[in-house]
Amino acid sequence: MVPLGLEYQGRIKIMHLAEYLHDKVGLPELKEGIIEPLVGMRIAVHYGCHMIRPSYAIQFDDPLLPQKFDALVAALGARSIEYPRKMQCCGGEYSNVGSMEEALTIAREKLLEIKSLDIDAMTVMCPACFMQLDNKQFMMQRQGEDLAIPIFFYPELLCLAYGIMPEEIGLNFHRVKTGSFYEKRHSQAERMKKVEEAFDLEALERCYQCRACLDDCPSCLTFPDFQPDQIMQKILEGKADELLTQQDIW
């Protein structure tokens, strides 16, 4: 071995990719490179066990109600959809100790819930979580279960928003096909162009995030089925035409 005259002094700060993108790069700079935003796409975030825990050591985000990964998804123009099993483990550790049935059960519960909520894809940051949710889902599909939920590493979604083609980032190597997401993303972009002609999407997004009307509006308090935020959500998802057939806006 030839000495190189280099010395490691332990002053390098190690950062998780999500931490680096959110805290170091920052959302405004991240948005600057977006060419094809994922507007209208409904994405489920999977935090996994090691992005936020143990919280006393990592201190990246709230371990019970984290928001930073969701914010990274929203920065791409997509909508991060809440779901009850959001903080549930992917089950990958069961695979590591040979308990394959338990691993499948946990992954299945999470994926079935996402399927029922009409979510377009799930995004992860962890390779182990990706293998569990992509590979195990593929196994379920081979056994006849109709799931077909694309699983993306967040950097892959970032590349798509930056205008990089799927074949350039190896999406064809995923076990669960991602073509449906890519096709819907393009049809959604066409719908959103029409929505943008009639609405200020930035103003609608602020309205949707505020939701003070749910507690203050007399109509909301008198008629619980009337939810103005859901009207804003449908417009932001490119579903304005659906509102014309519903009673709420009238």
Disulfide bonds with the S-S distance in Angstrom:
none
